[in-house]
Amino acid sequence: MRFLLVEDNESLASAILDRLQLDGHVVDHAPDIDTAAAFSGTTDYDLILLDIMLPDGDGRSFLKAHRGNRKETPVIVLTARSEVSDRVGMLDLGADDYITKPFDFSELEARCRAVLRRRGGGSSNLRRFGNLQFDPMAGTVSAGGKTTALRNKELRLLEVFLNAPDQILPKSKLVDRLFSYDEDVSENAIEVYVARLRKHLAGSGVQITTVRGLGYRLTLG
Amino acid sequence: MSAGVNLSGSIRRRLLAQLVGSAALLAALLFFAVLGFVRNVAEESHDRILLASATSILDSVSVHSGELTADIPYAALSMLGNVSDDRVFYKITRPAGTLTGYADLPVGGLPVPPGQPVFETARYKGEGVRAVTISRRLSVQGAPVPVQVSVAQTRTGQAALLERLSWSALYIGAGFFVLASALAFWSAQSSIKPLRSLTEAISRRGPKDLRPVTRPVPSEMSPLVSSLNSFIRRLQVSLARSEDFIAEAAHRVRTPLATVRTQAEVTLMRVEKENNRASLREMIRAIDESSRAAGQLLDHAMVSFRTDSLEQEDVNLTELARDLTERLRPVAELKDIALHFESGGAASVKGDNILLQNAVRNVLDNAIKYSGQDSEIWVRASCTGNQSCIEIEDQAGGFAGEDTEALTRRFVRGANAKDTIGSGLGLTIAREVAEAHGGSLMINDSHTGAGACVTLCFPSP
């Protein structure tokens, strides 16, 4: 997916950039409203992540101008405030959702997915792997004319595998991606989800193989 | 409205008392002045008639063949009869004794110089009399003889007249008093009116209305209004400052936390060694804990700050709960928790939308946080009779009989909360908001017994 990140704090911006790129997304970074307007005027983004307190004004004014220009790109506001009134105001101005800093990236992903699903976009983000067709927004996999809806954890697990095909992914890494950090989960819990995912992938030619003592690997054929 | 105000009387009553008091004093003075004046006038005119009568009697005294004789004219006595029916006495004396009349009339005992009438008051035959004595010298056989005439009249008629005059004076005084009191009442009322209308204008304001007072007031009230305005301005500045402070504090705390958290996540994805990964996980946990604590402390500050002057708008609780459920659905889905929303009737409450959202969000947040994978949560908005309730039921194991009172105390957490990040303020906030709206928070075991059921109830508007 293609993101535009509007955030003035350099270190936070570069950390978010790193994190999103690790998931295979393309991210442009605008440190202020001017740059953001220039970027969004020339490039089509799947989603805009917008900070409120910016050096050349309020994120709200960008949001207003953005909606005024009949731009349909969904916007998720990154807010450091806790006041609900602020957030409600954002939604009134045309933001699709908001997330409070600091945020969990799986929550951000979930919110992006929800926003894109609501907007009906995301079909351009269909991913193919062999016979498998994966729609991350709808959360469905299709293979051989059969479409299956994935539950959230299965979907995220599949995304992790598809981002790193043919690589061995240790169980501990998968646990980190699937569970929040305050949950005490044993590494064996991952086996349940891998088993479920394997069932959904049956017949697609895509396989998740166990590499004994090391982890799992997604392979084609 | 005067609750908690230290009262020291009423301006209107004091003003009225002062004005009516002065009116009474003035009326009394008027009464006595009129009374004194008419009494003087009556006395003086009576004296003049007495004098005229005495003069005409004295004129009738003449010398006939070396003897003093008096031929008292009828008119001299009848003019006194015109004044009243009082009895009249007279005597004419000369140095040798009484010539004629009532010799025992106890007036004119001393020789009176001619041309200088002497008026006196005495008692005669058991009655008070007013008398005048005048004298003249007549030449009897070549020698001057002083002749004195005294005329006296009883005072019954005059007393009656004086009584009539006194009543008139009393009526005048009383009339003055009644009129002045009515004017005093009106003037007290009208001088208090600007104060009353200012009070009304200020007490009609909503809790967030901090505009300066601009309505025209009398010049005497302008110091009061200008200090009130400067007070309002200070309050506004200080409120804005605390609101800004809360927002600024949140910003300052959260942005660096977000940086650290994101970097830790990035590093965790790159690092292979299990030891390092464990520390990074610990780090992220710590960050989550502090950011949640900071968030709830700020929320709590905001709640205390806003409950002080509670806004009173109509809030649709059903809509509010539905929105929040949708808002938190992505978070619930991360744990494959099925979030259900059920609505039974239009629940609504009069209050502060922001606070109510905060309360419901805190309870729902809690439910999601403590729920296990693949569990279910129900959010129900209902309206029964005079109560609107939001009920949040989970399957997270419940609070094992701990009481609501203990769980909603600040920084107290349920026994099953050990492994979950939290600050122990969520339920406190929810309860404080509920109570500020005249409602309550209840914690029970869920219907199925698999978890807890937190209910926020508010009186319907």
Interface residues (C-beta under 8 A of the other chain):
Chain A: N9 S11 L12 A15 I16 D18 R19 L22 M53 L78 A80 R81 S82 E83 V84 S85 D86 V88 D97 T100 K101 P102 F103 D104 F105 S106 E107 A110 R111 R113 A114 R151 N152 K153 P170 S172 K173 D176 S180 Y181 D182 E183 D184
Chain B: I246 A247 A250 H251 R254 T255 P256 L257 A258 T259 V260 R261 T262 Q263 E265 V266 L268 M269 R270 E272 E274 R277 R281 I284 R285 I287 D288 S291 G295 L298 D299 M302 R327 R329 P330 V331 E333 L334 K335 D336 N353 I354 Q357 N358 R361 Q373 D419 T420 I421
